[in-house]
Amino acid sequence: MTAQIEFCFDLSSPWTYLAFHNIRPLAARHGAAIRWTPILVGGVFNAANPSVYAARENASSPKFRHMGKILRDWAQWTGVELHFPAPWHPLKSIHAMRAACALEDDQAALERFAEAAFHAYFVEQRNLDDPAEITAVAGAIGMDGAALIAAANSQPVKDRLRANTDALVARGGYGSPSIFVGSTDMYFGNDQLPLVEQALKRAKGESIS
């Protein structure tokens, strides 16, 4: 039986960017399929983790500065190019996440778009709050960017993104990325990928040393 990972994500999170790159080889090692689920992390924070906003206001604290160092260390260790923060941080990601949600039924297309959008924001520092930039990112990978933006602005896609976000909160999620092995075994963030790997081994009945 193929193990299933669900990766609930928002394009604005640097930890999600790292996890997006790092979880794919991990899943491949274990023959696990990944389901990509777009959510709006601001909606999750508002409902389940409002303390994030207070932490951002204290960006000069030792803890906040050290987290920036750890983020850079993770990027270097895993070979993921990162230029952060961009001038637009924290990004208002609603346009980008609606575009991602418009692609959700075509998981391969969603993965390609997410990879390109992550690169645009975390390497090229482009403003993904600008629909014109999203159009350009989509066009560069052979998609019809104008059509994607039109779909993203449709009411069914807006409703779907809201429903995905509400569903994650109902399942106990509190940020991005929220990662599920099976339907209920939840992990959070790039740092917990070793635990995701352990869960995949358990799901396959492998011994865990």
The 8 nearest C-alpha neighbors of each residue, nearest first, counted from 0:
[[1, 2, 203, 202, 3, 31, 30, 204],
 [2, 0, 31, 3, 30, 32, 203, 29],
 [1, 3, 31, 0, 32, 202, 199, 4],
 [4, 2, 32, 181, 31, 180, 33, 1],
 [5, 3, 33, 180, 179, 32, 34, 181],
 [4, 6, 34, 179, 178, 33, 35, 7],
 [5, 7, 178, 35, 36, 34, 8, 177],
 [8, 6, 36, 177, 176, 37, 178, 35],
 [7, 9, 176, 175, 37, 38, 6, 36],
 [8, 10, 11, 38, 40, 39, 175, 37],
 [9, 11, 12, 117, 8, 92, 96, 16],
 [10, 12, 9, 90, 92, 13, 89, 91],
 [11, 13, 15, 14, 10, 9, 16, 175],
 [14, 12, 16, 15, 17, 11, 121, 83],
 [15, 13, 17, 16, 12, 189, 18, 188],
 [16, 14, 18, 12, 176, 13, 17, 19],
 [15, 17, 13, 19, 14, 18, 117, 12],
 [18, 16, 14, 15, 20, 19, 21, 189],
 [17, 19, 189, 21, 15, 20, 16, 22],
 [20, 18, 16, 17, 21, 22, 15, 23],
 [21, 19, 18, 17, 22, 23, 16, 79],
 [20, 22, 18, 23, 19, 17, 24, 25],
 [23, 21, 25, 18, 19, 24, 20, 26],
 [22, 24, 26, 25, 21, 20, 27, 19],
 [25, 23, 27, 26, 22, 28, 21, 20],
 [26, 24, 22, 28, 23, 27, 21, 29],
 [27, 25, 31, 23, 29, 28, 24, 22],
 [26, 28, 24, 30, 29, 25, 31, 23],
 [29, 27, 25, 26, 30, 24, 31, 23],
 [28, 30, 27, 26, 31, 25, 199, 200],
 [29, 31, 27, 28, 26, 1, 32, 2],
 [32, 30, 2, 26, 29, 3, 1, 27],
 [31, 33, 3, 4, 2, 30, 34, 26],
 [34, 32, 4, 5, 3, 35, 31, 6],
 [33, 35, 5, 6, 4, 36, 32, 106],
 [34, 36, 6, 5, 7, 33, 37, 106],
 [35, 37, 7, 6, 8, 34, 38, 5],
 [38, 36, 8, 100, 7, 9, 99, 96],
 [37, 39, 164, 8, 163, 9, 160, 40],
 [40, 38, 42, 41, 9, 164, 96, 43],
 [39, 41, 43, 42, 9, 174, 38, 44],
 [42, 40, 44, 43, 39, 45, 91, 92],
 [41, 43, 45, 40, 44, 39, 46, 164],
 [42, 44, 40, 46, 41, 45, 47, 173],
 [45, 43, 48, 49, 41, 47, 46, 42],
 [44, 46, 42, 49, 43, 47, 41, 48],
 [47, 45, 43, 44, 42, 48, 49, 168],
 [46, 48, 44, 173, 43, 45, 49, 168],
 [47, 49, 44, 50, 173, 51, 45, 46],
 [48, 50, 44, 51, 45, 52, 47, 46],
 [51, 49, 53, 52, 48, 54, 44, 55],
 [52, 50, 54, 49, 53, 48, 55, 44],
 [51, 53, 55, 50, 54, 49, 56, 44],
 [52, 54, 56, 50, 55, 51, 57, 49],
 [55, 53, 51, 57, 56, 52, 50, 58],
 [56, 54, 52, 57, 58, 53, 51, 63],
 [55, 57, 53, 54, 58, 52, 59, 51],
 [58, 56, 54, 55, 59, 60, 53, 63],
 [57, 59, 55, 60, 63, 56, 54, 64],
 [58, 60, 57, 64, 61, 63, 62, 56],
 [59, 61, 63, 62, 58, 57, 64, 65],
 [62, 60, 64, 63, 65, 59, 58, 66],
 [63, 61, 65, 60, 64, 66, 59, 58],
 [62, 64, 66, 60, 65, 61, 58, 59],
 [65, 63, 61, 67, 66, 62, 60, 59],
 [64, 66, 68, 62, 67, 63, 61, 69],
 [67, 65, 69, 63, 68, 64, 70, 62],
 [68, 66, 70, 64, 65, 69, 71, 63],
 [67, 69, 65, 71, 66, 70, 72, 64],
 [70, 68, 72, 66, 71, 67, 73, 65],
 [69, 71, 67, 73, 68, 72, 66, 74],
 [70, 72, 74, 68, 69, 73, 75, 67],
 [71, 73, 69, 75, 74, 70, 76, 68],
 [74, 72, 76, 70, 71, 75, 69, 77],
 [75, 73, 79, 71, 77, 72, 76, 78],
 [76, 74, 78, 72, 73, 77, 71, 79],
 [77, 75, 73, 74, 78, 72, 79, 71],
 [76, 78, 74, 75, 79, 73, 21, 17],
 [79, 77, 75, 76, 74, 80, 73, 81],
 [78, 80, 74, 77, 81, 75, 17, 20],
 [81, 79, 78, 122, 74, 82, 75, 121],
 [80, 82, 122, 121, 83, 79, 74, 71],
 [83, 81, 122, 121, 84, 80, 85, 124],
 [84, 82, 85, 81, 121, 124, 122, 13],
 [83, 85, 88, 82, 86, 121, 87, 124],
 [84, 86, 124, 83, 87, 88, 82, 121],
 [87, 85, 88, 84, 124, 126, 89, 83],
 [88, 86, 85, 90, 89, 126, 84, 124],
 [89, 87, 90, 85, 86, 84, 11, 91],
 [88, 90, 87, 91, 11, 84, 85, 12],
 [89, 91, 88, 87, 92, 11, 128, 127],
 [92, 90, 128, 93, 89, 11, 94, 127],
 [91, 93, 95, 90, 94, 128, 96, 11],
 [92, 94, 96, 95, 91, 97, 39, 128],
 [95, 93, 97, 96, 92, 128, 98, 130],
 [96, 94, 98, 92, 97, 93, 127, 99],
 [97, 95, 99, 93, 98, 94, 92, 100],
 [96, 98, 151, 100, 94, 99, 95, 93],
 [97, 99, 151, 95, 101, 96, 100, 147],
 [100, 98, 96, 102, 97, 101, 109, 37],
 [99, 101, 97, 103, 102, 98, 37, 96],
 [100, 102, 98, 99, 151, 103, 156, 150],
 [103, 101, 109, 100, 99, 105, 104, 108],
 [102, 104, 100, 105, 106, 101, 109, 99],
 [103, 105, 102, 106, 101, 109, 100, 108],
 [106, 104, 103, 108, 102, 107, 109, 110],
 [105, 107, 109, 108, 103, 104, 110, 35],
 [106, 108, 110, 109, 105, 111, 112, 102],
 [109, 107, 111, 105, 106, 110, 112, 102],
 [108, 110, 106, 112, 102, 107, 111, 103],
 [109, 111, 113, 107, 108, 112, 106, 114],
 [112, 110, 108, 114, 109, 113, 115, 107],
 [113, 111, 109, 115, 114, 110, 116, 108],
 [112, 114, 116, 110, 115, 111, 117, 109],
 [115, 113, 111, 117, 112, 116, 110, 118],
 [116, 114, 118, 112, 113, 117, 119, 111],
 [115, 117, 119, 113, 118, 114, 112, 120],
 [116, 118, 114, 120, 119, 115, 121, 113],
 [119, 117, 122, 115, 116, 121, 120, 114],
 [120, 118, 123, 116, 125, 117, 122, 121],
 [121, 119, 124, 125, 117, 118, 123, 122],
 [120, 122, 118, 82, 124, 81, 117, 119],
 [121, 123, 118, 82, 81, 124, 120, 119],
 [122, 124, 119, 125, 120, 121, 118, 82],
 [125, 123, 120, 85, 121, 122, 119, 126],
 [126, 124, 120, 119, 123, 127, 132, 85],
 [125, 127, 128, 129, 87, 124, 120, 132],
 [128, 126, 129, 132, 133, 95, 125, 120],
 [127, 129, 126, 91, 92, 94, 130, 95],
 [128, 130, 127, 131, 132, 126, 133, 94],
 [131, 129, 133, 132, 134, 128, 94, 127],
 [132, 130, 134, 129, 133, 135, 127, 136],
 [133, 131, 135, 134, 130, 129, 127, 136],
 [134, 132, 130, 136, 135, 131, 127, 137],
 [135, 133, 144, 131, 137, 132, 136, 145],
 [134, 136, 138, 132, 133, 137, 139, 131],
 [137, 135, 133, 139, 138, 134, 132, 116],
 [138, 136, 144, 142, 134, 135, 139, 140],
 [137, 139, 142, 135, 141, 144, 140, 136],
 [138, 140, 136, 137, 141, 135, 142, 115],
 [141, 139, 138, 137, 142, 136, 115, 112],
 [140, 142, 138, 139, 137, 143, 144, 136],
 [141, 143, 138, 137, 144, 140, 139, 147],
 [144, 142, 146, 145, 138, 147, 137, 141],
 [143, 145, 134, 147, 137, 138, 146, 142],
 [146, 144, 148, 147, 143, 134, 149, 138],
 [147, 145, 149, 143, 144, 148, 150, 142],
 [146, 148, 144, 150, 145, 149, 151, 143],
 [147, 149, 151, 145, 150, 146, 98, 152],
 [150, 148, 146, 152, 147, 151, 145, 153],
 [151, 149, 147, 153, 152, 148, 101, 146],
 [150, 152, 98, 148, 97, 149, 101, 153],
 [151, 153, 149, 150, 148, 154, 157, 156],
 [154, 152, 150, 151, 156, 155, 157, 149],
 [153, 155, 157, 156, 158, 152, 151, 159],
 [156, 154, 158, 157, 153, 159, 152, 160],
 [157, 155, 159, 158, 154, 153, 101, 151],
 [158, 156, 154, 160, 159, 155, 161, 97],
 [159, 157, 155, 161, 156, 160, 154, 162],
 [158, 160, 156, 162, 161, 157, 155, 163],
 [161, 159, 163, 157, 162, 158, 38, 100],
 [160, 162, 164, 158, 159, 163, 165, 157],
 [161, 163, 159, 165, 164, 160, 166, 158],
 [164, 162, 160, 166, 161, 165, 38, 159],
 [163, 165, 38, 161, 167, 162, 166, 39],
 [164, 166, 162, 168, 167, 163, 161, 169],
 [165, 167, 169, 163, 164, 168, 162, 170],
 [168, 166, 170, 172, 164, 169, 165, 163],
 [167, 169, 172, 171, 165, 170, 166, 43],
 [168, 170, 166, 167, 171, 165, 172, 164],
 [171, 169, 167, 168, 172, 166, 183, 185],
 [172, 170, 168, 169, 167, 173, 185, 47],
 [173, 171, 168, 167, 170, 174, 177, 169],
 [172, 174, 47, 48, 43, 44, 168, 171],
 [175, 173, 40, 172, 176, 43, 177, 44],
 [176, 174, 8, 177, 9, 15, 40, 7],
 [175, 177, 8, 15, 188, 7, 187, 174],
 [176, 178, 187, 7, 175, 186, 6, 172],
 [179, 177, 6, 186, 185, 5, 187, 176],
 [180, 178, 185, 5, 184, 4, 181, 182],
 [181, 179, 4, 184, 3, 182, 185, 5],
 [180, 182, 3, 179, 183, 184, 4, 2],
 [181, 183, 179, 180, 184, 5, 185, 3],
 [182, 184, 185, 181, 179, 180, 170, 171],
 [185, 183, 180, 179, 181, 182, 186, 178],
 [186, 184, 179, 178, 183, 180, 177, 187],
 [187, 185, 178, 177, 179, 191, 195, 188],
 [188, 186, 177, 176, 178, 191, 185, 189],
 [189, 187, 176, 190, 191, 14, 177, 175],
 [188, 190, 18, 191, 192, 14, 17, 15],
 [191, 189, 188, 192, 193, 187, 18, 14],
 [190, 192, 194, 193, 189, 188, 187, 186],
 [191, 193, 195, 194, 189, 190, 196, 22],
 [194, 192, 196, 195, 191, 197, 190, 189],
 [195, 193, 197, 192, 196, 191, 198, 186],
 [196, 194, 192, 198, 193, 197, 199, 191],
 [195, 197, 193, 199, 194, 198, 192, 200],
 [198, 196, 194, 200, 195, 199, 201, 193],
 [199, 197, 195, 201, 196, 200, 202, 194],
 [200, 198, 202, 196, 201, 197, 195, 203],
 [199, 201, 205, 197, 203, 198, 202, 204],
 [202, 200, 204, 198, 203, 199, 205, 197],
 [201, 203, 199, 200, 204, 198, 2, 205],
 [204, 202, 200, 201, 205, 199, 2, 0],
 [203, 205, 201, 202, 200, 206, 199, 207],
 [206, 204, 200, 203, 201, 207, 202, 199],
 [207, 205, 208, 204, 200, 201, 203, 197],
 [206, 208, 205, 197, 200, 201, 204, 198],
 [207, 206, 197, 205, 200, 201, 196, 198]]
